């Protein structure tokens, strides 16, 4: 936690204004400047941002969303909540992410959107996926919970795209305690999203109006960020460059030191991208045994996301996903945060090599 955070928080607490106000506005502007997109909607969680994006993409009873099961369940539950159906796409074994090739056969007249995950801060194959979506007039929803500051080529994730959602939950690259941001690709979606986050009313357009006596043509959520969260975000984002650099350098060092190691497969990565390495994923045999051995030595290894399609809420959507089956059985993630120093990494790598033997 930044040393200036307590003083900033006390100032906000004593200000007499804790709801969404000046601090959220300031935090939103910093995000906008950092990403390079003026259409930023601050929300109280990444899940809320995703839910708004799904609603604006037309998710409703009878509609389908093509999605990945290898993500946080927060990425797929909103589809069901809005009455839609999840259609599972298989993944590329070398990245753990869906591709245009795995998505294309699943598009039907009922498809309204495609959900993709930038897995642990590695950008997905955006160009091919957006070309496919445009061909079929579909919206793309990018879950960038682990990708704040990531770049596809020289473009930051969120600078373009239909809907991109970041997470500022407690353990993300930067945090607001809990919170998120929805970035929109069009002015129309941006203005709709601002209303959808707060009961169908644009909080920024209330001056001089009694909005409660005006008509509200469409419903919305109570999903706004408050100034307590905004203040914490302001204290955090002042340090974002060195935080992201620490994650990135650790990830690149793992790439180098784990390449061509017997019993360990690293993921395929595009070296022209800036990846934020929220965790460092490798593929191993006997994954659960390897995790147990790492944990015994004080290393917080785990599988970050349990596949969603095996939860009973999605029983009716189950299908054969051979690449997902394989990846799910081999995936584990290693600590990669800025606080992991080279000695820590060397220790982690040494224990991992022994564990896979």
C-alpha positions as CSV (number, residue, x, y, z in Angstrom):
1,X,0.0,0.0,0.0
2,X,1.5,3.4,-0.9
3,X,2.7,5.4,2.1
4,X,0.5,8.4,1.0
5,X,-2.7,6.3,0.9
6,X,-3.7,6.7,4.6
7,X,-3.4,10.5,4.5
8,X,-5.3,10.7,1.2
9,X,-8.0,8.4,2.7
10,X,-8.4,10.5,5.9
11,X,-8.8,13.6,3.7
12,X,-11.7,11.9,1.8
13,X,-13.3,10.6,5.0
14,X,-13.3,14.0,6.6
15,X,-14.6,15.7,3.4
16,X,-18.2,14.8,4.1
17,X,-18.6,13.3,0.7
18,X,-18.1,9.5,0.3
19,X,-20.3,8.6,-2.7
20,X,-19.2,9.0,-6.4
21,X,-17.8,12.4,-6.6
22,X,-14.5,14.4,-7.2
23,X,-12.2,11.5,-6.3
24,X,-13.9,9.1,-8.7
25,X,-13.9,11.7,-11.4
26,X,-10.1,12.3,-10.9
27,X,-9.4,8.6,-10.9
28,X,-11.4,8.1,-14.1
29,X,-9.5,10.9,-15.8
30,X,-6.1,9.3,-14.9
31,X,-7.3,5.9,-16.3
32,X,-8.4,7.6,-19.5
33,X,-5.1,9.4,-19.9
34,X,-3.1,6.2,-19.1
35,X,-5.0,4.0,-21.5
36,X,-5.7,6.5,-24.2
37,X,-9.5,6.2,-24.3
38,X,-11.9,9.0,-23.1
39,X,-14.8,6.7,-22.7
40,X,-14.2,5.3,-19.2
41,X,-17.0,4.2,-16.9
42,X,-15.9,3.6,-13.3
43,X,-17.8,0.7,-11.6
44,X,-17.9,-1.0,-8.3
45,X,-16.4,-4.3,-9.7
46,X,-15.1,-5.9,-12.8
47,X,-18.2,-8.2,-12.7
48,X,-20.5,-5.1,-12.8
49,X,-18.6,-3.8,-15.8
50,X,-18.9,-7.1,-17.6
51,X,-22.6,-7.3,-16.8
52,X,-23.2,-3.8,-18.2
53,X,-21.3,-4.8,-21.4
54,X,-23.3,-8.0,-21.8
55,X,-26.6,-6.0,-21.4
56,X,-25.6,-3.4,-24.0
57,X,-24.5,-6.2,-26.3
58,X,-28.0,-7.6,-26.4
59,X,-27.8,-10.5,-23.9
60,X,-31.3,-11.5,-23.0
61,X,-33.5,-14.6,-23.1
62,X,-32.9,-16.5,-26.3
63,X,-29.5,-14.8,-27.0
64,X,-26.2,-16.6,-27.0
65,X,-22.7,-15.6,-26.1
66,X,-19.7,-17.5,-27.3
67,X,-17.3,-17.7,-24.3
68,X,-14.4,-19.6,-22.7
69,X,-14.7,-21.9,-19.7
70,X,-11.2,-21.0,-18.6
71,X,-11.9,-17.8,-16.9
72,X,-13.2,-16.5,-13.6
73,X,-16.8,-17.5,-13.2
74,X,-17.6,-13.8,-12.9
75,X,-17.1,-13.7,-16.7
76,X,-19.9,-16.2,-17.4
77,X,-22.5,-15.8,-14.6
78,X,-23.8,-12.4,-15.9
79,X,-24.8,-14.1,-19.2
80,X,-27.1,-16.5,-17.3
81,X,-28.3,-13.7,-15.0
82,X,-29.5,-11.7,-18.0
83,X,-31.2,-14.8,-19.4
84,X,-28.7,-15.6,-22.1
85,X,-27.0,-18.9,-23.0
86,X,-23.3,-19.6,-22.9
87,X,-21.9,-21.4,-25.9
88,X,-18.4,-22.8,-25.0
89,X,-15.6,-22.3,-27.4
90,X,-12.5,-24.6,-27.1
91,X,-9.1,-23.0,-26.6
92,X,-5.7,-23.1,-28.2
93,X,-3.5,-25.4,-26.2
94,X,-0.4,-23.2,-26.6
95,X,-2.1,-20.1,-25.0
96,X,-5.1,-21.2,-23.1
97,X,-7.3,-18.7,-24.9
98,X,-10.1,-18.9,-27.5
99,X,-9.3,-18.0,-31.1
100,X,-11.2,-16.9,-34.2
101,X,-10.8,-20.4,-35.4
102,X,-12.5,-22.0,-32.4
103,X,-15.2,-19.3,-32.3
104,X,-16.3,-19.2,-35.9
105,X,-18.1,-22.6,-36.1
106,X,-20.3,-21.7,-33.1
107,X,-21.8,-18.5,-34.5
108,X,-25.5,-18.7,-35.1
109,X,-28.4,-16.4,-35.7
110,X,-28.8,-16.3,-31.9
111,X,-25.2,-15.1,-31.2
112,X,-25.1,-11.6,-29.9
113,X,-21.6,-11.3,-28.5
114,X,-18.2,-12.9,-28.1
115,X,-16.4,-13.0,-24.7
116,X,-12.6,-13.3,-24.5
117,X,-10.1,-13.3,-21.7
118,X,-6.6,-11.7,-21.9
119,X,-5.3,-14.6,-19.8
120,X,-3.0,-13.5,-17.0
121,X,-2.3,-10.3,-18.9
122,X,-1.4,-11.9,-22.3
123,X,-3.4,-10.2,-25.0
124,X,-5.7,-12.4,-27.1
125,X,-5.5,-12.6,-30.9
126,X,-7.6,-9.5,-31.2
127,X,-7.2,-8.7,-34.9
128,X,-8.7,-12.0,-36.1
129,X,-11.4,-12.1,-33.5
130,X,-12.6,-8.6,-34.2
131,X,-12.5,-9.3,-38.0
132,X,-14.8,-12.3,-37.4
133,X,-17.1,-10.3,-35.1
134,X,-17.4,-7.4,-37.6
135,X,-18.3,-9.9,-40.3
136,X,-21.2,-11.1,-38.3
137,X,-22.1,-7.8,-36.6
138,X,-21.3,-9.0,-33.1
139,X,-19.9,-7.2,-30.1
140,X,-16.7,-8.3,-28.5
141,X,-16.3,-8.1,-24.7
142,X,-12.7,-8.2,-23.5
143,X,-12.1,-9.4,-19.9
144,X,-8.9,-7.5,-19.1
145,X,-9.0,-8.1,-15.3
146,X,-5.4,-9.2,-15.4
147,X,-4.3,-6.9,-18.3
148,X,-4.3,-3.3,-17.0
149,X,-1.4,-1.7,-18.8
150,X,-0.9,-4.6,-21.3
151,X,-0.3,-3.8,-24.9
152,X,-1.2,-5.5,-28.2
153,X,1.7,-4.3,-30.3
154,X,2.0,-0.6,-29.5
155,X,-1.7,-0.2,-28.5
156,X,-2.8,-0.5,-24.9
157,X,-5.6,-2.9,-24.1
158,X,-8.6,-0.7,-23.7
159,X,-7.5,2.0,-26.1
160,X,-9.8,0.4,-28.7
161,X,-12.4,-2.3,-28.9
162,X,-16.1,-2.6,-28.2
163,X,-16.0,-3.2,-24.5
164,X,-12.9,-3.7,-22.3
165,X,-13.3,-4.3,-18.6
166,X,-10.5,-3.9,-16.0
167,X,-10.5,-5.1,-12.4
168,X,-9.2,-3.1,-9.4
169,X,-10.1,-5.9,-6.9
170,X,-7.9,-6.3,-3.9
171,X,-5.2,-8.5,-5.5
172,X,-4.9,-7.0,-9.0
173,X,-2.0,-4.9,-10.3
174,X,-3.6,-1.8,-8.7
175,X,-6.5,-1.8,-6.4
176,X,-9.4,0.3,-5.2
177,X,-10.2,-2.3,-2.5
178,X,-12.8,-3.5,-5.0
179,X,-13.8,-1.9,-8.2
180,X,-13.4,-1.8,-11.9
181,X,-13.7,0.2,-15.1
182,X,-15.6,-0.4,-18.3
183,X,-14.0,1.2,-21.4
184,X,-16.3,1.6,-24.5
185,X,-15.4,1.9,-28.1
186,X,-18.3,4.1,-29.2
187,X,-19.9,7.3,-27.8
188,X,-23.3,5.7,-28.0
189,X,-22.3,2.7,-25.8
190,X,-20.4,5.0,-23.5
191,X,-23.5,7.1,-22.7
192,X,-25.7,4.0,-22.4
193,X,-23.1,2.4,-20.0
194,X,-23.1,5.5,-17.8
195,X,-26.8,5.2,-17.4
196,X,-26.8,1.5,-17.0
197,X,-24.4,1.6,-14.1
198,X,-26.8,3.8,-12.0
199,X,-30.5,3.0,-12.2
200,X,-30.8,4.1,-15.9
201,X,-29.7,7.7,-15.0
202,X,-26.5,9.5,-16.1
203,X,-25.1,10.8,-12.8
204,X,-22.9,13.3,-14.6
205,X,-25.9,15.0,-16.2
206,X,-28.0,15.7,-13.1
207,X,-27.0,19.4,-12.6
208,X,-30.1,21.6,-12.4
209,X,-32.5,18.7,-13.0
210,X,-34.9,16.6,-10.8
211,X,-34.0,13.4,-12.6
212,X,-36.3,11.3,-10.4
213,X,-39.3,13.2,-11.9
214,X,-38.2,12.5,-15.4
215,X,-38.9,9.3,-17.3
216,X,-36.3,6.5,-17.0
217,X,-36.7,4.5,-20.3
218,X,-34.5,1.6,-19.4
219,X,-33.4,-0.1,-16.2
220,X,-29.9,-0.1,-14.7
221,X,-27.9,-1.3,-11.8
222,X,-26.5,0.2,-8.6
223,X,-23.0,-0.2,-9.8
224,X,-21.1,3.0,-9.3
225,X,-17.7,3.4,-7.7
226,X,-17.5,5.6,-4.6
227,X,-14.9,8.2,-3.5
228,X,-13.4,5.9,-0.9
229,X,-12.5,3.5,-3.7
230,X,-11.5,6.3,-6.0
231,X,-9.1,7.8,-3.4
232,X,-7.4,4.4,-3.0
233,X,-7.2,4.1,-6.8
234,X,-5.5,7.5,-7.1
235,X,-2.9,6.5,-4.5
236,X,-2.2,3.3,-6.3
237,X,-2.1,4.4,-9.9
238,X,0.6,6.9,-9.2
239,X,2.9,3.9,-8.9
240,X,1.5,1.9,-11.8
241,X,4.6,2.1,-14.1
242,X,7.1,0.5,-11.7
243,X,4.4,-2.0,-10.5
244,X,3.8,-3.2,-14.1
245,X,7.4,-3.2,-14.9
246,X,8.1,-5.5,-12.0
247,X,5.5,-8.0,-13.1
248,X,6.7,-7.8,-16.7
249,X,10.4,-8.3,-15.9
250,X,9.6,-11.3,-13.7
251,X,7.5,-12.8,-16.4
252,X,10.2,-12.4,-19.1
253,X,12.8,-13.8,-16.7
254,X,10.6,-16.9,-16.2
255,X,10.2,-17.2,-20.0
256,X,14.0,-17.3,-20.4
257,X,14.8,-19.6,-17.5
258,X,12.0,-22.1,-18.0
259,X,12.4,-22.4,-21.8
260,X,13.2,-26.0,-22.9
261,X,13.1,-27.4,-19.4
262,X,12.3,-31.1,-19.3
263,X,8.7,-31.7,-17.9
264,X,7.8,-28.0,-18.1
265,X,6.0,-26.3,-21.0
266,X,5.7,-22.6,-21.2
267,X,2.9,-20.8,-23.0
268,X,3.3,-19.3,-26.5
269,X,3.7,-15.6,-26.2
270,X,3.8,-12.8,-28.7
271,X,7.1,-10.9,-28.0
272,X,5.8,-7.8,-29.7
273,X,3.1,-7.5,-26.9
274,X,3.6,-6.0,-23.5
275,X,2.2,-8.6,-21.1
276,X,1.4,-7.9,-17.5
277,X,2.0,-11.4,-16.2
278,X,-0.5,-11.3,-13.3
279,X,0.5,-14.9,-12.8
280,X,3.0,-17.1,-14.6
281,X,1.4,-20.1,-16.2
282,X,3.2,-23.3,-17.1
283,X,1.9,-26.7,-18.2
284,X,3.1,-29.9,-16.3
285,X,2.1,-33.5,-15.9
286,X,0.7,-34.6,-12.6
287,X,-0.3,-31.0,-11.9
288,X,-2.0,-31.5,-8.5
289,X,1.0,-33.3,-7.2
290,X,3.4,-30.6,-8.4
291,X,1.2,-27.9,-6.8
292,X,1.2,-29.8,-3.5
293,X,5.0,-30.0,-3.5
294,X,5.4,-26.4,-4.3
295,X,3.0,-25.4,-1.6
296,X,4.9,-27.6,0.9
297,X,8.0,-25.5,0.2
298,X,6.1,-22.2,0.8
299,X,5.4,-21.4,-2.8
300,X,1.9,-20.1,-3.5
301,X,1.3,-22.0,-6.8
302,X,-2.2,-22.8,-7.9
303,X,-4.5,-23.1,-10.9
304,X,-5.9,-19.6,-11.1
305,X,-9.2,-20.3,-12.8
306,X,-11.3,-23.5,-12.4
307,X,-13.1,-24.3,-15.6
308,X,-16.6,-22.9,-15.5
309,X,-18.3,-25.5,-17.7
310,X,-18.1,-28.1,-14.9
311,X,-20.3,-26.1,-12.5
312,X,-23.8,-27.5,-12.3
313,X,-25.3,-24.1,-13.2
314,X,-24.0,-24.7,-16.7
315,X,-25.1,-28.3,-17.0
316,X,-27.3,-27.7,-20.1
317,X,-24.4,-26.0,-22.0
318,X,-21.8,-28.8,-21.6
319,X,-20.1,-30.0,-24.7
320,X,-16.8,-31.7,-25.8
321,X,-13.8,-29.4,-25.4
322,X,-10.7,-31.6,-25.9
323,X,-8.1,-28.8,-25.8
324,X,-9.8,-27.3,-22.7
325,X,-9.7,-30.8,-21.1
326,X,-6.0,-31.1,-21.7
327,X,-5.1,-27.6,-20.7
328,X,-7.2,-27.7,-17.6
329,X,-5.4,-30.9,-16.4
330,X,-1.9,-29.4,-16.9
331,X,-2.1,-25.8,-15.9
332,X,-0.5,-24.2,-12.9
333,X,0.5,-20.7,-12.1
334,X,3.6,-19.4,-10.3
335,X,4.0,-16.2,-8.2
336,X,5.1,-13.3,-10.6
337,X,4.4,-10.1,-8.7
338,X,6.7,-7.1,-8.4
339,X,7.6,-8.3,-4.8
340,X,9.2,-11.6,-6.2
341,X,12.9,-10.9,-6.4
342,X,15.5,-12.9,-8.4
343,X,16.5,-15.0,-5.4
344,X,12.8,-15.9,-4.9
345,X,12.4,-16.8,-8.6
346,X,15.5,-19.0,-8.6
347,X,14.1,-20.8,-5.5
348,X,10.7,-21.3,-7.2
349,X,12.3,-22.6,-10.4
350,X,14.6,-25.0,-8.5
351,X,11.7,-26.5,-6.5
352,X,9.5,-26.6,-9.7
353,X,12.2,-28.6,-11.6
354,X,12.5,-31.1,-8.7
355,X,8.7,-31.4,-8.4
356,X,8.2,-32.3,-12.1
357,X,10.8,-35.1,-12.1
